């Protein structure tokens, strides 16, 4: 029984963390709009969660994705583009 309770507690803690990261993405879009940068490493699961929250808020605000494609904060640096 104790193992089940510990397992459940770990899952609840993980879910709370995921929700907090997702919500941080939403808040970033609200505060900074399309210029907000994802603070998490691109290879981390938190990067994707944050981006999902960011995109969810973008959809609520009905801002099209293409609206920020030419913005300097969204493009990869020239060295990453093969130039």
KEFI-629619 format. One record per atom (N, C-alpha, C, O, CB): residue in one letter; x, z, y. Coordinates in steps of 0.001 Angstrom, whole numbers, plus 500000, padded with zeros to 6 digits. Each point is the difference from the previous one (the first is absolute). Glycine has a CB too. Layout:
KEFI-629619
AXZY ...
end
This chain:
KEFI-629619
X500821500000498804 X499179500000501196 X500865500000501261 X499697499319500980 X498504501887497757 X502889499577501215 X500876500074501165 X500661498646500280 X500158499620501160 X500253502814498351 X499976496836499437 X500593498673500178 X499024499048500667 X500382499206500859 X501042501174497130 X497324499702501616 X498973499146500595 X499827500321501474 X499881499094500825 X498958500748496963 X501146501437502549 X499855500420501391 X501200499550500830 X499837499535501128 X498799502440498129 X502571498161500188 X501197499559500718 X500001498492500199 X500370499509501066 X500887502425497984 X498326497333499918 X499933498546500098 X499011499578501075 X500275499104500797 X500324500706496780 X498256500842502434 X498986499702501000 X500507500328501404 X499768499234500935 X498440501215497364 X502470500664501853 X500544500395501300 X501016498982500500 X500018499679501188 X499614502725498224 X501216497083499692 X500986498982500374 X499313498711500439 X500427499358500960 X501212501647497428 X497307498624500912 X499274498772500352 X499289500140501341 X499959499054500787 X499735500455496780 X499756501653502689 X499345500246501287 X501026499941501128 X499743499418501054 X498510502012497814 X502901499173500904 X501063499983501016 X500461498571500273 X500208499627501154 X500528502669498121 X499424496906499677 X500415498601500162 X498938499208500767 X500331499178500854 X500990500961497000 X497418500110501843 X498910499298500689 X499956500378501477 X499757499142500849 X498936500798497008 X501537501325502458 X500024500441501396 X501143499340500758 X499843499605501155 X499140502581498167 X502170497698500021 X501147499329500625 X499679498532500274 X500264499488501088 X501310502093497738 X497852497747500168 X499657498589500166 X499000499810501142 X500138499079500805 X500287500545496745 X498600501224502515 X499001499911501067 X500640500217501362 X499647499319500963 X498593501486497451 X502694500133501681 X500671500273501273 X500830498805500453 X500008499668501185 X500053502766498240 X500628496923499657 X500817498829500353 X499090498846500427 X500283499320500986 X501528501402497386 X497103499058500892 X499039498945500340 X499411500253501386 X499889499083500814 X499571500588496741 X500168501574502701 X499423500364501291 X501016499823501128 X499629499635501116 X498850501989497723 X502790498630500880 X501046499794501014 X500075498525500389 X500224499684501169 X501080502280497918 X498514497139499961 X499962498567500314 X498839499659500913 X500149499227500946 X500919500290496862 X497769501064501905 X498823499777500867 X500259500515501404 X499715499323500988 X498774500852497022 X502055501028502067 X500269500601501313 X501023499176500782 X499893499871501219 X499587502400497835 X501499497179500253 X501013499179500672 X499363498768500626 X500339499631501125 X501400501182497261 X497335498544500891 X499339498834500591 X499160500409501198 X499967499292501007 X499997499587496754 X499360502252502138 X499190500471501128 X500859500280501223 X499627499652501121 X498740501326497268 X502779499650501397 X500856500419501115 X500838498861500566 X500155499888501216 X499919502366497772 X500468496897500135 X500960498992500449 X499540498566499785 X500654499062500457 X501100502575499056 X497136498189499803 X499515498648499735 X500926499273499040 X500686500613499182 X498256499325503081 X501061498760497854 X500764499163499080 X501512500197500131 X500753499564499130 X497394498789500970 X502300502291500964 X501434500197500217 X500571501160499190 X501216500190499974 X498479498884502302 X499457501696497069 X500468501164499237 X500884499565498841 X499730498996499342 X498196502257501292 X503120499503499126 X500908499712498895 X499814501013498888 X499799501187500255 X501843497798501337 X498425500549497195 X499874500855498823 X501268500843499866 X501088499439499872 X497399498869498971 X501404503024501184 X501186500856499955 X500582500200498604 X501044500636499856 X498041500492502117 X500261498342497001 X500427500228498624 X500863498849499490 X499847498856500430 X498075502482499173 X502969498973499491 X500855498996499379 X499141498933499322 X499026500332499323 X502794501390500335 X498529497000500515 X499199498930499391 X499871500098498486 X499070499429499431 X501652499151502430 X500166502114497487 X499944500119498540 X499253501250499522 X499864500221498797 X502286498541501121 X497373502043501014 X499329501237499604 X498490499787499855 X499425499141500667 X502366502181500504 X497578499452497966 X498542499916499884 X499297500367501314 X498914499499500292 X501301501052497271 X500410500320503215 X499405500395501279 X499922498826500972 X499100499955500839 X501779502357498815 X500036496754500246 X499974498820500871 X498694499235499793 X499345499607500965 X503183500234498964 X497104499954498832 X498779499266499676 X498760500784500408 X499055499425500540 X502135499474497559 X498803502396501652 X498857500823500391 X499797499980501510 X498874499865500479 X501518501593497527 X500700498676502740 X499930499981501455 X499462498654500473 X499134499943500873 X502790501683499274 X498593497292499274 X499561498654500381 X498521499796499685 X499292499344500764 X503031499798498830 X497205501407499296 X498586499891499649 X499123500706501032 X498955499477500389 X501671500404497183 X499788501289502867 X499259500713501037 X500025499245501321 X498987499916500693 X501560502239498176 X500611497297501476 X500166499203501209 X499050498805499973 X499298499735500976 X503114500987499196 X497569498556498701 X499143498820499874 X498522500369499981 X499166499243500497 X502665499617498259 X497839502292500678 X498603500447500002 X499517500212501433 X498886499605500343 X501436501487497403 X500490499516503073 X499614500221501397 X499967498690500773 X499149499814500869 X501848502476499034 X499917496805499788 X499999498680500647 X498664499303499712 X499412499391500894 X503130500429498889 X496982500269498978 X498729499365499635 X498831500660500716 X499063499317500414 X501891500086497353 X499090501917502385 X498939500708500721 X499959499526501444 X498923499809500566 X501332502199497930 X500907497805502093 X500094499548501394 X499834498488500118 X499922499458501103 X501584502475499379 X498441497388498364 X499815498547499930 X501083499224500729 X499724499044500725 X497852501360499114 X503659500026499954 X501152499303500557 X500550499103498898 X500415500502498956 X500131501401502679 X499466496792498573 X500507499110498949 X501490500188499770 X500748500332500919 X497479498030499667 X502188501423498187 X501407500169499634 X500878499068500808 X501086500397500422 X498242500284497275 X500237498105502528 X500830499024500710 X500226500386501456 X500891499443500641 X498244498798497835 X500101502680502061 X500115500378501407 X501359500598500334 X500416499957501158 X497140500428498868 X503145500170498995 X501289500616500286 X501158499323499271 X501101500550499967 X497697501582500395 X500985496708499064 X501073499348499238 X501200499650500860 X501132500034499516 X497146499064498965 X501504500567502777 X501113499616500860 X500584501172500774 X500934499829500784 X498037497937499403 X500482503414499595 X500505501168500704 X501387500375499510 X500280499877498808 X497383500923501514 X503204499650500556 X501378500312499618 X500122501150499006 X501000500081499287 X499669499096502928 X498355501702497718 X500119501137499089 X499560499668498585 X500262500780499084 X499369500708502847 X499719497398497864 X499496499650498685 X500923499022499272 X500014499982498769 X497679500404502082 X503057498824499858 X500883499030499353 X501214500687499429 X500478501005500527 X498735497220501024 X501272501220497374 X501253500510499431 X501143499591500929 X499909498972500671 X499182500890496937 X501964500916502439 X501156499616500809 X500528498628499569 X499849499600498846 X500738502836501472 X500024496866500611 X500488498641499734 X500919499971498780 X500000499013499265 X499824500465503183 X500949501563497321 X500910500019498854 X499244500024498684 X500525499547498983 X501158501631502416 X497069499351498599 X499192500057498777 X499216498708499769 X499448499802498918 X500373502670501376 X500124496653500703 X499224498780499895 X500850498818499548 X499507498874499941 X498990501998501834 X502741499363497913 X500874498932499536 X500536499131501112 X500445498882499744 X498298501138498171 X501228500463503314 X500506499213501138 X501461500274500238 X500594499428500914 X497153500602500116 
end
